[in-house]
Structure formats: C-alpha cells, structure tokens
Amino acid sequence: MSDQGADGITFRGQRRMLLSTPLEPYLRGLPSRPDFRLSGQHSHRGFEAQWEVRDDDTLWLTSLKTCPDNEGPDPGLRVVFPAANDAVAAIWVSQLLRSTDGQRRYDPFGYGSYFARTTNFAVHNGRLVMVEEIDSRTERVTGTEFTTLLEGMFGPEEGAFLRAIRAAPDDSAPRLVYADWLDERHDPRGAMVRLVEKLRGMAPDAAKRECDAHRELLDSPSSSWLWDHIIDPVPFGITGRHSDLGMRTGVRRLRTL
C-alpha cells in the first residue's frame, strides 16, 4: 500500500488499500460527528480505518486511528463505538467496496495515473456476496467469485442464473434465458435484462436514445443495487465515469442517462 491516509482492508491474508469509505454511512446516522483529530494532507476525514473480511465472509472494522501519535493514547474504535473492546462487525455496510494493491501506473499518452488492477467487494449487511477483479484501465471485469450468500439473497434457482451470467460475460444466452425465467414469473426485471442485452455494444448516442425511449422502465425500482451490478457491470459504450462510492454499474448508469 502506497497512498498514506487511505483505509486498508485485509482479504485472505493480503492487506490492500481501500478506495471506498464504508464507515461514512454509519457516521452520517449519528447525532453528531465524533471528535476525530487526525489531520494532514492525507487524513482529511480525521481518521484512518482498517477492515478485514474473515473466513466466514463477514466484514469487520478492526481498528481506527483517530489522533496523532503525539497526542497520547488513541481511543480508537471507542470514539465511534464506546462499548467496543475488540473488532466491530460492520453490519451497516451494504455497498460496493473498491480496493487496490496500491501500485499506480502512469498513462504514457497523458498526465493521469491509474491503479493497474482493482478488486471490488460487494457487501450486503456486513457480509461478502461477490468479489470481482477489474482491469482499471478498461474498467472491464476479468474475474468474478460469489459466496454462498448469493443464494441466501436470491434463492438457489435465481442464484444459478446470476452465476451463469457472470461466468460467461460475453454470451447473451444466459441473460436471455434468465429474462425468460423472470417473464414467466411476471417479474418486471425481465424487461430490464432484455434492455441491457439490447444495449450491449451500442455507441453512447444510440444508447442514450434507447434509454430515453424506455425511461419508465429505467425509473422503476429493481430488487437491489447488487442485482443491478451483477447483471452487467460494463457500461454500454460509456466509460470512464465514477461515482463517489466507486464504479457505477451498467444498469445504474443506464438509469441516469
């Protein structure tokens, strides 16, 4: 890890830099922000947090640095969790966490830099559902791994469809079979899956026009942000845009076009 001040996350024994800030949603729910005193160019939030995904796929907040070393003992986790004697189960976290090994690459044709590879952790109520490896330069998924929580959320039959979709990301057949299965159950997500498939490979202007024609469908709620992300994390001819919580997914980008 090379960027000072960023959160860190340990996964399968490897410590990585965390590009997301999973403590912030919890802090926003408090009556007032705790007295964080860590300062400096790389500590604008006032704290540095360390996280761990354990063998049972649960996410834990393991430590919190909240003040400079020269100010005496750091109360750590107790600044936010007064009763904490050890690590805190991060059950409030339901989001996509982006991480990297911290190795930057510099664009030879420009002035920017990027991380060679990032790893996304999809977490629901403090439990890991999916791990995906991303080529940061192209934003394409190069590998996906699900935990058993996928079936716990969607059921075994639907979970099998979602696994098949991610196992063959360039094959339209698993998506269309899944859309048929949803249609048979009068699930409106079937129409969304078909729209996603239609837009794959479209140029941005054409995708925008198609989205405008299906605005009512895109404005309808889906089952979850996680479902949106699993269906297709690759934007349809639309690349390079990021939200404050990390990479926006294909379906979620469509909803904002």
WOURFEN-V804522 format. One line per field, one symbol per residue. ss: DSSP state (H for helix, E for strand, C for the rest). burial: # if it has 24 or more other C-alpha atoms within 12 Angstrom, else .. A space follows every 50 residues. Layout:
ss: ???
burial: ???
This chain:
ss: CCCCCCEEEEECCEEEEECCCCCHHHHHCCCCCCCCCCCCCCCCCCCEEE EEECCCCEEEEEEEECCCHHHCCCCHHHHCCCCCCCCEECCCCCEEEEEE CCCEEECCCCCCEEECEEEEEEEECCEEEEEEEEECCCCEEEEEEECCHH HHHHCHHHHHHHHHHHHCCCCCHHHHHHHHHHHHCCCCHHHHHHHHHHHC CCCHHHHHHHHHHCHHHHHCCCCCHHHHHHHCCCCCCCCCCEECCEECCH HHHHHHC
burial: ....#######....#########.........#.###......###### ###...###########.......#######.....####.######### ##............#.########.#########.#..####.####.## ..#....##########.#..#.###.##.#......##########.## ......##.##.....##......############.#......###### #####.#
